[in-house]
Amino acid sequence: MIGMLIALPLLLATFFYYLTPHQKAPDAMETGLVGGILLASGLFALVLCASMLMRHSVELGADAIVVRHAFYTFRLARADIRAPAIERLPDVRSLGITTKRNGIAGFGFYSGWFNASKGERVFMAVSGVPLVVLRFTGHPKCSVLAMSSSGSLEADLATWLAQGSAALARGGLPA
């Protein structure tokens, strides 16, 4: 999809330029038009990639974790988390990712849905190492959440999970 957004304007500019008849060398207007379209397409691609790389957040709300990364957003309700386990991994290879389901992957940047070697469905929001990985059961679409670790993400996530288990023992969610 991203490739089409970037390549389509470039291909159209080139197609229409060569579609027009040329009996002489292109004049300044033709050269300027094609150059302008190519420059605009390049700037669009740059803005698109920059905005995609800048969008990343992890919100630990009262009743859900919301992870936003590139074009993808994943909301994991506290009620869907059973048997959680948090671990820190040194790199993405440790997860055993086998195939990409619906995501973007390249040069250490992983965003979206992936399959792991054990048949797990993984939502990844990774743009650096190390990783904080939350393994759990109970969600119908996902069993692993992998995120780039900020300094306190692992501790914040453990605290958030502990608050949820204490609330469930009391019979409700924290206020």
N, C-alpha and C positions, 0 to 999 in steps of 0.2 A: 504494500500500500504506500509506504513512504517513497519507495522507488518511483512509483507512478506519479506522485505529487511533484517530484523533482524532475524526472525525465520527460514527462508529457509536455511542459512548456518549451523545453529545449528542442524536442522533436518537432513540435508544431512550428516553431520559429524557423527551423531549418527547412522543413517541408514547404512552407509558404514562400520562403525566399527562393528556393529552387523551382517552385511551381510557376513563378512569374517569368515571362519571357525576357531574355537579356540579349540585346543586339550589340551592346557596348559594355564597357567596364562599368561596374556598379558605381553610381554617383554617391555623393556624401549622404543624401537622405536615406538611400537603401542601406548603406553601411551603418549609418547611425541607428536605423530602425532595428536591424538585426542585432547590432551590438547592444542596444538598449534592452531588447527582450532577453538576450542572454545574460546581461548584467542583472536585470530584475529577477530572473530565475535563479541565478547564483545567490543573490541576497536573500531571496525567499528560502532557499535551501539552508543557508547559514542561520537565519532566524529560527527556522523550524528545528534544526539540530540543537541550537543553543537553548531554546525553550524546553526541548525534550530532556536535555541533560541537567537543567536546573530544577526540574520538578521532582522533588523527592521529600517525603515527610512520613513520619510515623506518629500517629496520635493514639494515645492510650486514654480512651474515654471511660466513662463510668460503666458502660455496658458493652463496649466493643473496641477492638483495635482497628484502626483505619490506616492502611498503607497506600501512599500515592507515590508512583514512580513512573516517569516518562508518560506514556499514554495509558497506563494501567492503574486501576484502583481496586483494592481488595479490602472488604470489610469482614472481619471475623468477630462474630458476637461471642461474648463471654459464655453464654449458655451452650454454644457449640463446641467448647473446648473441654475435652475429657482426657485424662492422663497426660498432662503437659510435661514436656521435658525440654529444657533449654540447654544448648551446647554452643560452644565457640569453635569454629573451624578456621584453619589457617588459609584455606583457599577453596575455590568452587569445585575443584576436582574431587575433594573429599565427600561431596554430596552424591556423586555417582550419577550425574545428569546424563541421560541417554538421548532423548529427543526433545525437540521444541514443539509444543502444542500450539500456542498462540503467544508469541513473544518476540523480543528483539534480543539478539545475542551477538557480541563481537568485542574482542579486545578487552576482556575483563568487565564488560557491561552486560548485565543480564536483567531483563525486565519482562514480566509476564508469566505465562504458564508453561511449565516444563514437566517431563516425566523423569523419574529416577529409576535406577536399575532394579530396585525392589518393588517396582510397580506403583510407587507412591506418586501422587500428583503434587507438584511443588509450585508455589507462587514465589517468584524471586524478585527482589528489589535490590540488586547488587550493582554497585558502581565502584567498589573498592574492597580491600581486605583489611582485617579479618571479618568473618561473617558471624552473625548471631542467628542461630537456627532454633525455631520453635517447632517441635514435633508434637503432634496431638492426634486424638481420634475424636469422632463426633460430628465433623463437618462433612456434608455430602459431596463436596467438590474438591476438598483439599485436605492433606494430612501433614504438610510441611510448609513452613513459612521461613524463607531465608532472606535476611536483610544485611546490608553493610552495617558494620558496628560503629556507632559513634561512641564516644568515651563511656557514657553511662547507660546505653541502651539495654545491655544485659541485666544490670542491676534494676533499672526501672521496670523492665518486663517481669523480672522475678517478683518485685514488690507488687506489681499490678496483679499478677496471678495469685499471690498470697492473699491479697485483699479479697479477691473473688472467692477463694476457697473458704475464707473465714465468713464471708457473707452468706455463702451457700449453707454453711453449717448452722448459721443463725436463722436460715429460712428465707433469705432475701438478698437483694443486691445492695451495695453500699449507696447511701444517699448522695 
